[in-house]
Amino acid sequence: MTTLYRCKAPTDLVCRCGKVARRLRSAGIEFEEVRVQFRKRDRPEIDELTGQRWVPVLVHRNEVIHDSHRILEYIDWIDDRTEAA
Ligand SMILES: N[C@@H](CCC(=O)N[C@@H](CS)C(=O)NCC(=O)O)C(=O)O
């Protein structure tokens, strides 16, 4: 099960959340999306998961990753392993 916590931006083209969503799709990774509240102070579930309130946050199996740069590296790593298998 893979879940992407992301902002409410209506497209994948305008922000870091969309960039991660695009990369997940191009890697063929199925995921569910959870749209978080606009204000960081209204995101207690993100704080609980990661100790901070920015999104995107990716939950993949037992891994919880925040910061889009780290998430993109993680997806590349999964993608490389899948291709090698
Ligand atoms: N450096 C962060 C920035 C992510 C970011 O800008 N997230 C936005 C949504 S796309 C956010 O959570 N904004 C909350 C705010 O500005 O209060 C990353 O690359 O993950």
PDB file of the backbone (N, CA, C, O) and the ligand in Angstrom, with CONECT records:
HET    LIG  A 101      20
ATOM      1  N   MET A   1       0.842  -1.204   0.000  1.00  0.00           N
ATOM      2  CA  MET A   1       0.000   0.000   0.000  1.00  0.00           C
ATOM      3  C   MET A   1       0.879   1.256   0.000  1.00  0.00           C
ATOM      4  O   MET A   1       1.798   1.390   0.808  1.00  0.00           O
ATOM      5  N   THR A   2       0.575   2.163  -0.920  1.00  0.00           N
ATOM      6  CA  THR A   2       1.355   3.405  -1.018  1.00  0.00           C
ATOM      7  C   THR A   2       0.399   4.591  -0.932  1.00  0.00           C
ATOM      8  O   THR A   2      -0.613   4.635  -1.632  1.00  0.00           O
ATOM      9  N   THR A   3       0.722   5.538  -0.081  1.00  0.00           N
ATOM     10  CA  THR A   3      -0.138   6.712   0.096  1.00  0.00           C
ATOM     11  C   THR A   3       0.688   7.980  -0.050  1.00  0.00           C
ATOM     12  O   THR A   3       1.761   8.115   0.538  1.00  0.00           O
ATOM     13  N   LEU A   4       0.167   8.901  -0.844  1.00  0.00           N
ATOM     14  CA  LEU A   4       0.804  10.212  -0.984  1.00  0.00           C
ATOM     15  C   LEU A   4      -0.088  11.255  -0.317  1.00  0.00           C
ATOM     16  O   LEU A   4      -1.210  11.510  -0.756  1.00  0.00           O
ATOM     17  N   TYR A   5       0.430  11.846   0.742  1.00  0.00           N
ATOM     18  CA  TYR A   5      -0.231  12.996   1.364  1.00  0.00           C
ATOM     19  C   TYR A   5       0.230  14.225   0.597  1.00  0.00           C
ATOM     20  O   TYR A   5       1.427  14.479   0.463  1.00  0.00           O
ATOM     21  N   ARG A   6      -0.728  14.976   0.101  1.00  0.00           N
ATOM     22  CA  ARG A   6      -0.372  16.099  -0.765  1.00  0.00           C
ATOM     23  C   ARG A   6      -1.314  17.271  -0.526  1.00  0.00           C
ATOM     24  O   ARG A   6      -2.339  17.145   0.144  1.00  0.00           O
ATOM     25  N   CYS A   7      -0.940  18.410  -1.091  1.00  0.00           N
ATOM     26  CA  CYS A   7      -1.757  19.608  -0.916  1.00  0.00           C
ATOM     27  C   CYS A   7      -2.962  19.563  -1.852  1.00  0.00           C
ATOM     28  O   CYS A   7      -3.160  18.593  -2.584  1.00  0.00           O
ATOM     29  N   LYS A   8      -3.761  20.627  -1.816  1.00  0.00           N
ATOM     30  CA  LYS A   8      -4.997  20.644  -2.598  1.00  0.00           C
ATOM     31  C   LYS A   8      -4.831  21.245  -3.990  1.00  0.00           C
ATOM     32  O   LYS A   8      -5.824  21.543  -4.654  1.00  0.00           O
ATOM     33  N   ALA A   9      -3.611  21.423  -4.433  1.00  0.00           N
ATOM     34  CA  ALA A   9      -3.404  21.975  -5.784  1.00  0.00           C
ATOM     35  C   ALA A   9      -4.163  21.126  -6.802  1.00  0.00           C
ATOM     36  O   ALA A   9      -4.079  19.899  -6.771  1.00  0.00           O
ATOM     37  N   PRO A  10      -4.898  21.768  -7.699  1.00  0.00           N
ATOM     38  CA  PRO A  10      -5.780  21.019  -8.593  1.00  0.00           C
ATOM     39  C   PRO A  10      -5.080  20.285  -9.734  1.00  0.00           C
ATOM     40  O   PRO A  10      -5.697  19.440 -10.383  1.00  0.00           O
ATOM     41  N   THR A  11      -3.830  20.581  -9.991  1.00  0.00           N
ATOM     42  CA  THR A  11      -3.123  19.864 -11.056  1.00  0.00           C
ATOM     43  C   THR A  11      -1.798  19.344 -10.501  1.00  0.00           C
ATOM     44  O   THR A  11      -1.396  19.666  -9.383  1.00  0.00           O
ATOM     45  N   ASP A  12      -1.136  18.530 -11.320  1.00  0.00           N
ATOM     46  CA  ASP A  12       0.173  17.994 -10.928  1.00  0.00           C
ATOM     47  C   ASP A  12       1.309  18.885 -11.418  1.00  0.00           C
ATOM     48  O   ASP A  12       2.480  18.517 -11.331  1.00  0.00           O
ATOM     49  N   LEU A  13       0.954  20.058 -11.932  1.00  0.00           N
ATOM     50  CA  LEU A  13       1.973  20.847 -12.625  1.00  0.00           C
ATOM     51  C   LEU A  13       2.544  22.004 -11.817  1.00  0.00           C
ATOM     52  O   LEU A  13       3.518  22.631 -12.233  1.00  0.00           O
ATOM     53  N   VAL A  14       1.948  22.288 -10.674  1.00  0.00           N
ATOM     54  CA  VAL A  14       2.299  23.557 -10.036  1.00  0.00           C
ATOM     55  C   VAL A  14       3.149  23.464  -8.775  1.00  0.00           C
ATOM     56  O   VAL A  14       3.630  24.494  -8.302  1.00  0.00           O
ATOM     57  N   CYS A  15       3.353  22.296  -8.218  1.00  0.00           N
ATOM     58  CA  CYS A  15       4.065  22.293  -6.931  1.00  0.00           C
ATOM     59  C   CYS A  15       4.796  20.971  -6.716  1.00  0.00           C
ATOM     60  O   CYS A  15       4.753  20.068  -7.552  1.00  0.00           O
ATOM     61  N   ARG A  16       5.466  20.885  -5.569  1.00  0.00           N
ATOM     62  CA  ARG A  16       6.277  19.703  -5.259  1.00  0.00           C
ATOM     63  C   ARG A  16       5.414  18.457  -5.088  1.00  0.00           C
ATOM     64  O   ARG A  16       5.854  17.347  -5.388  1.00  0.00           O
ATOM     65  N   CYS A  17       4.193  18.640  -4.610  1.00  0.00           N
ATOM     66  CA  CYS A  17       3.299  17.480  -4.453  1.00  0.00           C
ATOM     67  C   CYS A  17       3.002  16.874  -5.820  1.00  0.00           C
ATOM     68  O   CYS A  17       3.020  15.655  -5.989  1.00  0.00           O
ATOM     69  N   GLY A  18       2.730  17.737  -6.787  1.00  0.00           N
ATOM     70  CA  GLY A  18       2.431  17.272  -8.132  1.00  0.00           C
ATOM     71  C   GLY A  18       3.642  16.602  -8.766  1.00  0.00           C
ATOM     72  O   GLY A  18       3.510  15.610  -9.483  1.00  0.00           O
ATOM     73  N   LYS A  19       4.808  17.144  -8.500  1.00  0.00           N
ATOM     74  CA  LYS A  19       6.021  16.546  -9.075  1.00  0.00           C
ATOM     75  C   LYS A  19       6.183  15.107  -8.583  1.00  0.00           C
ATOM     76  O   LYS A  19       6.514  14.208  -9.357  1.00  0.00           O
ATOM     77  N   VAL A  20       5.948  14.905  -7.293  1.00  0.00           N
ATOM     78  CA  VAL A  20       6.053  13.548  -6.741  1.00  0.00           C
ATOM     79  C   VAL A  20       4.973  12.646  -7.349  1.00  0.00           C
ATOM     80  O   VAL A  20       5.252  11.498  -7.692  1.00  0.00           O
ATOM     81  N   ALA A  21       3.747  13.155  -7.483  1.00  0.00           N
ATOM     82  CA  ALA A  21       2.663  12.356  -8.081  1.00  0.00           C
ATOM     83  C   ALA A  21       3.034  11.940  -9.507  1.00  0.00           C
ATOM     84  O   ALA A  21       2.816  10.794  -9.900  1.00  0.00           O
ATOM     85  N   ARG A  22       3.591  12.869 -10.272  1.00  0.00           N
ATOM     86  CA  ARG A  22       3.991  12.547 -11.651  1.00  0.00           C
ATOM     87  C   ARG A  22       5.062  11.463 -11.676  1.00  0.00           C
ATOM     88  O   ARG A  22       5.028  10.555 -12.507  1.00  0.00           O
ATOM     89  N   ARG A  23       5.995  11.573 -10.766  1.00  0.00           N
ATOM     90  CA  ARG A  23       7.092  10.586 -10.728  1.00  0.00           C
ATOM     91  C   ARG A  23       6.566   9.202 -10.317  1.00  0.00           C
ATOM     92  O   ARG A  23       7.007   8.188 -10.858  1.00  0.00           O
ATOM     93  N   LEU A  24       5.639   9.159  -9.375  1.00  0.00           N
ATOM     94  CA  LEU A  24       5.052   7.864  -8.986  1.00  0.00           C
ATOM     95  C   LEU A  24       4.370   7.229 -10.190  1.00  0.00           C
ATOM     96  O   LEU A  24       4.519   6.035 -10.446  1.00  0.00           O
ATOM     97  N   ARG A  25       3.610   8.054 -10.933  1.00  0.00           N
ATOM     98  CA  ARG A  25       2.897   7.517 -12.101  1.00  0.00           C
ATOM     99  C   ARG A  25       3.890   6.999 -13.146  1.00  0.00           C
ATOM    100  O   ARG A  25       3.703   5.925 -13.717  1.00  0.00           O
ATOM    101  N   SER A  26       4.953   7.784 -13.388  1.00  0.00           N
ATOM    102  CA  SER A  26       5.889   7.356 -14.437  1.00  0.00           C
ATOM    103  C   SER A  26       6.636   6.090 -14.009  1.00  0.00           C
ATOM    104  O   SER A  26       7.089   5.323 -14.859  1.00  0.00           O
ATOM    105  N   ALA A  27       6.767   5.867 -12.703  1.00  0.00           N
ATOM    106  CA  ALA A  27       7.412   4.626 -12.229  1.00  0.00           C
ATOM    107  C   ALA A  27       6.416   3.470 -12.159  1.00  0.00           C
ATOM    108  O   ALA A  27       6.793   2.340 -11.846  1.00  0.00           O
ATOM    109  N   GLY A  28       5.135   3.755 -12.452  1.00  0.00           N
ATOM    110  CA  GLY A  28       4.128   2.692 -12.439  1.00  0.00           C
ATOM    111  C   GLY A  28       3.748   2.236 -11.043  1.00  0.00           C
ATOM    112  O   GLY A  28       3.294   1.108 -10.853  1.00  0.00           O
ATOM    113  N   ILE A  29       3.934   3.112 -10.068  1.00  0.00           N
ATOM    114  CA  ILE A  29       3.598   2.757  -8.681  1.00  0.00           C
ATOM    115  C   ILE A  29       2.172   3.229  -8.378  1.00  0.00           C
ATOM    116  O   ILE A  29       1.878   4.423  -8.446  1.00  0.00           O
ATOM    117  N   GLU A  30       1.306   2.296  -8.051  1.00  0.00           N
ATOM    118  CA  GLU A  30      -0.070   2.667  -7.696  1.00  0.00           C
ATOM    119  C   GLU A  30      -0.084   3.292  -6.314  1.00  0.00           C
ATOM    120  O   GLU A  30       0.616   2.835  -5.409  1.00  0.00           O
ATOM    121  N   PHE A  31      -0.878   4.330  -6.155  1.00  0.00           N
ATOM    122  CA  PHE A  31      -0.923   4.989  -4.850  1.00  0.00           C
ATOM    123  C   PHE A  31      -2.272   5.638  -4.641  1.00  0.00           C
ATOM    124  O   PHE A  31      -2.986   5.978  -5.585  1.00  0.00           O
ATOM    125  N   GLU A  32      -2.594   5.797  -3.373  1.00  0.00           N
ATOM    126  CA  GLU A  32      -3.790   6.573  -3.059  1.00  0.00           C
ATOM    127  C   GLU A  32      -3.344   7.963  -2.610  1.00  0.00           C
ATOM    128  O   GLU A  32      -2.247   8.147  -2.082  1.00  0.00           O
ATOM    129  N   GLU A  33      -4.227   8.930  -2.835  1.00  0.00           N
ATOM    130  CA  GLU A  33      -3.887  10.308  -2.486  1.00  0.00           C
ATOM    131  C   GLU A  33      -4.743  10.761  -1.313  1.00  0.00           C
ATOM    132  O   GLU A  33      -5.947  10.507  -1.263  1.00  0.00           O
ATOM    133  N   VAL A  34      -4.098  11.434  -0.376  1.00  0.00           N
ATOM    134  CA  VAL A  34      -4.835  12.073   0.712  1.00  0.00           C
ATOM    135  C   VAL A  34      -4.529  13.562   0.619  1.00  0.00           C
ATOM    136  O   VAL A  34      -3.382  13.988   0.748  1.00  0.00           O
ATOM    137  N   ARG A  35      -5.573  14.336   0.394  1.00  0.00           N
ATOM    138  CA  ARG A  35      -5.391  15.796   0.281  1.00  0.00           C
ATOM    139  C   ARG A  35      -5.462  16.417   1.671  1.00  0.00           C
ATOM    140  O   ARG A  35      -6.451  16.252   2.386  1.00  0.00           O
ATOM    141  N   VAL A  36      -4.422  17.122   2.040  1.00  0.00           N
ATOM    142  CA  VAL A  36      -4.374  17.693   3.393  1.00  0.00           C
ATOM    143  C   VAL A  36      -4.930  19.118   3.401  1.00  0.00           C
ATOM    144  O   VAL A  36      -5.135  19.735   2.355  1.00  0.00           O
ATOM    145  N   GLN A  37      -5.161  19.606   4.584  1.00  0.00           N
ATOM    146  CA  GLN A  37      -5.687  20.959   4.752  1.00  0.00           C
ATOM    147  C   GLN A  37      -4.684  21.995   4.252  1.00  0.00           C
ATOM    148  O   GLN A  37      -3.476  21.756   4.233  1.00  0.00           O
ATOM    149  N   PHE A  38      -5.207  23.139   3.850  1.00  0.00           N
ATOM    150  CA  PHE A  38      -4.384  24.205   3.285  1.00  0.00           C
ATOM    151  C   PHE A  38      -3.342  24.716   4.290  1.00  0.00           C
ATOM    152  O   PHE A  38      -2.171  24.887   3.951  1.00  0.00           O
ATOM    153  N   ARG A  39      -3.788  24.957   5.529  1.00  0.00           N
ATOM    154  CA  ARG A  39      -2.880  25.538   6.523  1.00  0.00           C
ATOM    155  C   ARG A  39      -2.120  24.446   7.264  1.00  0.00           C
ATOM    156  O   ARG A  39      -2.665  23.406   7.633  1.00  0.00           O
ATOM    157  N   LYS A  40      -0.808  24.739   7.469  1.00  0.00           N
ATOM    158  CA  LYS A  40       0.010  23.738   8.166  1.00  0.00           C
ATOM    159  C   LYS A  40      -0.531  23.450   9.564  1.00  0.00           C
ATOM    160  O   LYS A  40      -0.460  22.316  10.037  1.00  0.00           O
ATOM    161  N   ARG A  41      -1.058  24.449  10.208  1.00  0.00           N
ATOM    162  CA  ARG A  41      -1.542  24.219  11.580  1.00  0.00           C
ATOM    163  C   ARG A  41      -2.748  23.278  11.611  1.00  0.00           C
ATOM    164  O   ARG A  41      -3.099  22.755  12.669  1.00  0.00           O
ATOM    165  N   ASP A  42      -3.378  23.062  10.464  1.00  0.00           N
ATOM    166  CA  ASP A  42      -4.523  22.148  10.393  1.00  0.00           C
ATOM    167  C   ASP A  42      -4.126  20.759   9.870  1.00  0.00           C
ATOM    168  O   ASP A  42      -4.952  20.025   9.326  1.00  0.00           O
ATOM    169  N   ARG A  43      -2.855  20.423  10.046  1.00  0.00           N
ATOM    170  CA  ARG A  43      -2.370  19.121   9.543  1.00  0.00           C
ATOM    171  C   ARG A  43      -1.785  18.265  10.670  1.00  0.00           C
ATOM    172  O   ARG A  43      -0.637  17.833  10.576  1.00  0.00           O
ATOM    173  N   PRO A  44      -2.541  18.017  11.712  1.00  0.00           N
ATOM    174  CA  PRO A  44      -1.973  17.241  12.826  1.00  0.00           C
ATOM    175  C   PRO A  44      -1.581  15.821  12.428  1.00  0.00           C
ATOM    176  O   PRO A  44      -0.680  15.233  13.026  1.00  0.00           O
ATOM    177  N   GLU A  45      -2.262  15.268  11.415  1.00  0.00           N
ATOM    178  CA  GLU A  45      -1.944  13.886  11.012  1.00  0.00           C
ATOM    179  C   GLU A  45      -0.555  13.816  10.377  1.00  0.00           C
ATOM    180  O   GLU A  45       0.135  12.802  10.485  1.00  0.00           O
ATOM    181  N   ILE A  46      -0.149  14.913   9.709  1.00  0.00           N
ATOM    182  CA  ILE A  46       1.185  14.955   9.098  1.00  0.00           C
ATOM    183  C   ILE A  46       2.252  15.087  10.190  1.00  0.00           C
ATOM    184  O   ILE A  46       3.310  14.461  10.128  1.00  0.00           O
ATOM    185  N   ASP A  47       1.947  15.914  11.183  1.00  0.00           N
ATOM    186  CA  ASP A  47       2.851  16.077  12.323  1.00  0.00           C
ATOM    187  C   ASP A  47       3.052  14.735  13.021  1.00  0.00           C
ATOM    188  O   ASP A  47       4.168  14.373  13.394  1.00  0.00           O
ATOM    189  N   GLU A  48       1.958  14.013  13.190  1.00  0.00           N
ATOM    190  CA  GLU A  48       2.030  12.721  13.870  1.00  0.00           C
ATOM    191  C   GLU A  48       2.900  11.734  13.080  1.00  0.00           C
ATOM    192  O   GLU A  48       3.665  10.959  13.653  1.00  0.00           O
ATOM    193  N   LEU A  49       2.765  11.784  11.767  1.00  0.00           N
ATOM    194  CA  LEU A  49       3.515  10.853  10.909  1.00  0.00           C
ATOM    195  C   LEU A  49       4.994  11.199  10.823  1.00  0.00           C
ATOM    196  O   LEU A  49       5.841  10.306  10.821  1.00  0.00           O
ATOM    197  N   THR A  50       5.312  12.495  10.751  1.00  0.00           N
ATOM    198  CA  THR A  50       6.675  12.892  10.354  1.00  0.00           C
ATOM    199  C   THR A  50       7.375  13.860  11.308  1.00  0.00           C
ATOM    200  O   THR A  50       8.575  14.097  11.172  1.00  0.00           O
ATOM    201  N   GLY A  51       6.643  14.420  12.269  1.00  0.00           N
ATOM    202  CA  GLY A  51       7.256  15.404  13.158  1.00  0.00           C
ATOM    203  C   GLY A  51       7.394  16.777  12.527  1.00  0.00           C
ATOM    204  O   GLY A  51       8.066  17.639  13.093  1.00  0.00           O
ATOM    205  N   GLN A  52       6.788  17.007  11.384  1.00  0.00           N
ATOM    206  CA  GLN A  52       6.750  18.317  10.731  1.00  0.00           C
ATOM    207  C   GLN A  52       5.451  18.374   9.914  1.00  0.00           C
ATOM    208  O   GLN A  52       4.728  17.380   9.846  1.00  0.00           O
ATOM    209  N   ARG A  53       5.147  19.514   9.298  1.00  0.00           N
ATOM    210  CA  ARG A  53       3.815  19.657   8.703  1.00  0.00           C
ATOM    211  C   ARG A  53       3.795  19.959   7.210  1.00  0.00           C
ATOM    212  O   ARG A  53       2.739  20.261   6.654  1.00  0.00           O
ATOM    213  N   TRP A  54       4.949  19.881   6.556  1.00  0.00           N
ATOM    214  CA  TRP A  54       4.960  20.101   5.113  1.00  0.00           C
ATOM    215  C   TRP A  54       4.510  18.817   4.402  1.00  0.00           C
ATOM    216  O   TRP A  54       4.700  17.710   4.905  1.00  0.00           O
ATOM    217  N   VAL A  55       3.919  18.997   3.235  1.00  0.00           N
ATOM    218  CA  VAL A  55       3.703  17.886   2.315  1.00  0.00           C
ATOM    219  C   VAL A  55       4.457  18.234   1.033  1.00  0.00           C
ATOM    220  O   VAL A  55       4.743  19.412   0.821  1.00  0.00           O
ATOM    221  N   PRO A  56       4.789  17.290   0.176  1.00  0.00           N
ATOM    222  CA  PRO A  56       4.337  15.901   0.159  1.00  0.00           C
ATOM    223  C   PRO A  56       4.996  15.019   1.230  1.00  0.00           C
ATOM    224  O   PRO A  56       6.111  15.261   1.691  1.00  0.00           O
ATOM    225  N   VAL A  57       4.228  13.977   1.592  1.00  0.00           N
ATOM    226  CA  VAL A  57       4.735  12.891   2.431  1.00  0.00           C
ATOM    227  C   VAL A  57       4.328  11.591   1.742  1.00  0.00           C
ATOM    228  O   VAL A  57       3.180  11.415   1.336  1.00  0.00           O
ATOM    229  N   LEU A  58       5.289  10.696   1.624  1.00  0.00           N
ATOM    230  CA  LEU A  58       5.005   9.401   1.008  1.00  0.00           C
ATOM    231  C   LEU A  58       5.076   8.306   2.065  1.00  0.00           C
ATOM    232  O   LEU A  58       6.036   8.227   2.832  1.00  0.00           O
ATOM    233  N   VAL A  59       4.047   7.464   2.096  1.00  0.00           N
ATOM    234  CA  VAL A  59       4.090   6.262   2.935  1.00  0.00           C
ATOM    235  C   VAL A  59       4.100   5.074   1.992  1.00  0.00           C
ATOM    236  O   VAL A  59       3.143   4.840   1.253  1.00  0.00           O
ATOM    237  N   HIS A  60       5.185   4.336   2.028  1.00  0.00           N
ATOM    238  CA  HIS A  60       5.342   3.176   1.135  1.00  0.00           C
ATOM    239  C   HIS A  60       5.772   2.001   1.996  1.00  0.00           C
ATOM    240  O   HIS A  60       6.858   1.996   2.578  1.00  0.00           O
ATOM    241  N   ARG A  61       4.897   1.005   2.066  1.00  0.00           N
ATOM    242  CA  ARG A  61       5.123  -0.119   2.987  1.00  0.00           C
ATOM    243  C   ARG A  61       5.401   0.423   4.381  1.00  0.00           C
ATOM    244  O   ARG A  61       4.549   1.109   4.946  1.00  0.00           O
ATOM    245  N   ASN A  62       6.574   0.135   4.958  1.00  0.00           N
ATOM    246  CA  ASN A  62       6.837   0.633   6.317  1.00  0.00           C
ATOM    247  C   ASN A  62       7.607   1.947   6.332  1.00  0.00           C
ATOM    248  O   ASN A  62       7.976   2.437   7.399  1.00  0.00           O
ATOM    249  N   GLU A  63       7.849   2.519   5.164  1.00  0.00           N
ATOM    250  CA  GLU A  63       8.660   3.734   5.104  1.00  0.00           C
ATOM    251  C   GLU A  63       7.771   4.981   5.075  1.00  0.00           C
ATOM    252  O   GLU A  63       6.772   5.029   4.357  1.00  0.00           O
ATOM    253  N   VAL A  64       8.145   5.968   5.854  1.00  0.00           N
ATOM    254  CA  VAL A  64       7.460   7.265   5.821  1.00  0.00           C
ATOM    255  C   VAL A  64       8.515   8.302   5.459  1.00  0.00           C
ATOM    256  O   VAL A  64       9.486   8.495   6.191  1.00  0.00           O
ATOM    257  N   ILE A  65       8.317   8.970   4.316  1.00  0.00           N
ATOM    258  CA  ILE A  65       9.350   9.880   3.820  1.00  0.00           C
ATOM    259  C   ILE A  65       8.741  11.249   3.578  1.00  0.00           C
ATOM    260  O   ILE A  65       7.687  11.367   2.953  1.00  0.00           O
ATOM    261  N   HIS A  66       9.402  12.277   4.072  1.00  0.00           N
ATOM    262  CA  HIS A  66       8.966  13.635   3.771  1.00  0.00           C
ATOM    263  C   HIS A  66      10.111  14.388   3.123  1.00  0.00           C
ATOM    264  O   HIS A  66      11.272  13.989   3.210  1.00  0.00           O
ATOM    265  N   ASP A  67       9.759  15.482   2.475  1.00  0.00           N
ATOM    266  CA  ASP A  67      10.630  16.317   1.644  1.00  0.00           C
ATOM    267  C   ASP A  67      10.658  15.717   0.243  1.00  0.00           C
ATOM    268  O   ASP A  67      11.091  14.582   0.038  1.00  0.00           O
ATOM    269  N   SER A  68      10.186  16.511  -0.712  1.00  0.00           N
ATOM    270  CA  SER A  68      10.017  15.994  -2.077  1.00  0.00           C
ATOM    271  C   SER A  68      11.329  15.490  -2.674  1.00  0.00           C
ATOM    272  O   SER A  68      11.323  14.529  -3.442  1.00  0.00           O
ATOM    273  N   HIS A  69      12.464  16.129  -2.329  1.00  0.00           N
ATOM    274  CA  HIS A  69      13.737  15.675  -2.907  1.00  0.00           C
ATOM    275  C   HIS A  69      14.058  14.264  -2.429  1.00  0.00           C
ATOM    276  O   HIS A  69      14.484  13.408  -3.205  1.00  0.00           O
ATOM    277  N   ARG A  70      13.848  14.045  -1.155  1.00  0.00           N
ATOM    278  CA  ARG A  70      14.112  12.703  -0.610  1.00  0.00           C
ATOM    279  C   ARG A  70      13.126  11.698  -1.187  1.00  0.00           C
ATOM    280  O   ARG A  70      13.498  10.562  -1.481  1.00  0.00           O
ATOM    281  N   ILE A  71      11.869  12.107  -1.354  1.00  0.00           N
ATOM    282  CA  ILE A  71      10.865  11.188  -1.914  1.00  0.00           C
ATOM    283  C   ILE A  71      11.239  10.809  -3.348  1.00  0.00           C
ATOM    284  O   ILE A  71      11.142   9.645  -3.736  1.00  0.00           O
ATOM    285  N   LEU A  72      11.668  11.804  -4.133  1.00  0.00           N
ATOM    286  CA  LEU A  72      12.022  11.513  -5.532  1.00  0.00           C
ATOM    287  C   LEU A  72      13.222  10.559  -5.598  1.00  0.00           C
ATOM    288  O   LEU A  72      13.262   9.667  -6.445  1.00  0.00           O
ATOM    289  N   GLU A  73      14.188  10.749  -4.708  1.00  0.00           N
ATOM    290  CA  GLU A  73      15.329   9.820  -4.659  1.00  0.00           C
ATOM    291  C   GLU A  73      14.863   8.417  -4.299  1.00  0.00           C
ATOM    292  O   GLU A  73      15.322   7.425  -4.866  1.00  0.00           O
ATOM    293  N   TYR A  74      13.951   8.356  -3.354  1.00  0.00           N
ATOM    294  CA  TYR A  74      13.428   7.052  -2.914  1.00  0.00           C
ATOM    295  C   TYR A  74      12.706   6.350  -4.071  1.00  0.00           C
ATOM    296  O   TYR A  74      12.891   5.152  -4.284  1.00  0.00           O
ATOM    297  N   ILE A  75      11.888   7.096  -4.810  1.00  0.00           N
ATOM    298  CA  ILE A  75      11.161   6.489  -5.942  1.00  0.00           C
ATOM    299  C   ILE A  75      12.160   6.001  -6.997  1.00  0.00           C
ATOM    300  O   ILE A  75      11.994   4.920  -7.562  1.00  0.00           O
ATOM    301  N   ASP A  76      13.194   6.800  -7.257  1.00  0.00           N
ATOM    302  CA  ASP A  76      14.219   6.363  -8.221  1.00  0.00           C
ATOM    303  C   ASP A  76      14.841   5.046  -7.766  1.00  0.00           C
ATOM    304  O   ASP A  76      15.080   4.142  -8.567  1.00  0.00           O
ATOM    305  N   TRP A  77      15.097   4.960  -6.463  1.00  0.00           N
ATOM    306  CA  TRP A  77      15.725   3.755  -5.910  1.00  0.00           C
ATOM    307  C   TRP A  77      14.804   2.544  -6.076  1.00  0.00           C
ATOM    308  O   TRP A  77      15.258   1.470  -6.469  1.00  0.00           O
ATOM    309  N   ILE A  78      13.518   2.713  -5.780  1.00  0.00           N
ATOM    310  CA  ILE A  78      12.565   1.605  -5.959  1.00  0.00           C
ATOM    311  C   ILE A  78      12.497   1.213  -7.430  1.00  0.00           C
ATOM    312  O   ILE A  78      12.500   0.031  -7.776  1.00  0.00           O
ATOM    313  N   ASP A  79      12.437   2.223  -8.285  1.00  0.00           N
ATOM    314  CA  ASP A  79      12.299   2.009  -9.720  1.00  0.00           C
ATOM    315  C   ASP A  79      13.509   1.236 -10.254  1.00  0.00           C
ATOM    316  O   ASP A  79      13.353   0.308 -11.048  1.00  0.00           O
ATOM    317  N   ASP A  80      14.711   1.617  -9.820  1.00  0.00           N
ATOM    318  CA  ASP A  80      15.929   0.916 -10.253  1.00  0.00           C
ATOM    319  C   ASP A  80      15.893  -0.542  -9.821  1.00  0.00           C
ATOM    320  O   ASP A  80      16.250  -1.438 -10.585  1.00  0.00           O
ATOM    321  N   ARG A  81      15.455  -0.767  -8.582  1.00  0.00           N
ATOM    322  CA  ARG A  81      15.404  -2.152  -8.068  1.00  0.00           C
ATOM    323  C   ARG A  81      14.395  -2.975  -8.853  1.00  0.00           C
ATOM    324  O   ARG A  81      14.633  -4.150  -9.134  1.00  0.00           O
ATOM    325  N   THR A  82      13.255  -2.357  -9.213  1.00  0.00           N
ATOM    326  CA  THR A  82      12.213  -3.069  -9.953  1.00  0.00           C
ATOM    327  C   THR A  82      12.730  -3.437 -11.342  1.00  0.00           C
ATOM    328  O   THR A  82      12.503  -4.544 -11.831  1.00  0.00           O
ATOM    329  N   GLU A  83      13.430  -2.487 -11.967  1.00  0.00           N
ATOM    330  CA  GLU A  83      13.968  -2.768 -13.305  1.00  0.00           C
ATOM    331  C   GLU A  83      15.022  -3.866 -13.280  1.00  0.00           C
ATOM    332  O   GLU A  83      15.117  -4.674 -14.204  1.00  0.00           O
ATOM    333  N   ALA A  84      15.820  -3.884 -12.199  1.00  0.00           N
ATOM    334  CA  ALA A  84      16.896  -4.876 -12.099  1.00  0.00           C
ATOM    335  C   ALA A  84      16.356  -6.276 -11.826  1.00  0.00           C
ATOM    336  O   ALA A  84      17.016  -7.270 -12.131  1.00  0.00           O
ATOM    337  N   ALA A  85      15.151  -6.356 -11.249  1.00  0.00           N
ATOM    338  CA  ALA A  85      14.619  -7.676 -10.843  1.00  0.00           C
ATOM    339  C   ALA A  85      14.186  -8.507 -12.051  1.00  0.00           C
ATOM    340  O   ALA A  85      13.720  -9.635 -11.889  1.00  0.00           O
TER     341      ALA A  85
HETATM  342  N1  LIG A 101      10.908  21.759   0.647  1.00  0.00           N
HETATM  343  C1  LIG A 101       9.608  21.111   0.636  1.00  0.00           C
HETATM  344  C2  LIG A 101       8.540  22.103   0.187  1.00  0.00           C
HETATM  345  C3  LIG A 101       7.218  21.455  -0.029  1.00  0.00           C
HETATM  346  C4  LIG A 101       6.120  22.475  -0.155  1.00  0.00           C
HETATM  347  O1  LIG A 101       6.336  23.624  -0.597  1.00  0.00           O
HETATM  348  N2  LIG A 101       4.915  22.023   0.254  1.00  0.00           N
HETATM  349  C5  LIG A 101       3.749  22.851   0.238  1.00  0.00           C
HETATM  350  C6  LIG A 101       2.616  22.186  -0.548  1.00  0.00           C
HETATM  351  S1  LIG A 101       3.091  21.868  -2.249  1.00  0.00           S
HETATM  352  C7  LIG A 101       3.263  23.058   1.656  1.00  0.00           C
HETATM  353  O2  LIG A 101       3.172  22.108   2.440  1.00  0.00           O
HETATM  354  N3  LIG A 101       2.963  24.337   1.994  1.00  0.00           N
HETATM  355  C8  LIG A 101       2.501  24.688   3.289  1.00  0.00           C
HETATM  356  C9  LIG A 101       2.672  26.154   3.576  1.00  0.00           C
HETATM  357  O3  LIG A 101       3.259  26.876   2.744  1.00  0.00           O
HETATM  358  O4  LIG A 101       2.213  26.604   4.626  1.00  0.00           O
HETATM  359  C10 LIG A 101       9.675  19.886  -0.263  1.00  0.00           C
HETATM  360  O5  LIG A 101      10.339  19.958  -1.314  1.00  0.00           O
HETATM  361  O6  LIG A 101       9.051  18.874   0.099  1.00  0.00           O
CONECT  342  343
CONECT  343  342  344  359
CONECT  344  343  345
CONECT  345  344  346
CONECT  346  345  347  348
CONECT  347  346
CONECT  348  346  349
CONECT  349  348  350  352
CONECT  350  349  351
CONECT  351  350
CONECT  352  349  353  354
CONECT  353  352
CONECT  354  352  355
CONECT  355  354  356
CONECT  356  355  357  358
CONECT  357  356
CONECT  358  356
CONECT  359  343  360  361
CONECT  360  359
CONECT  361  359
END
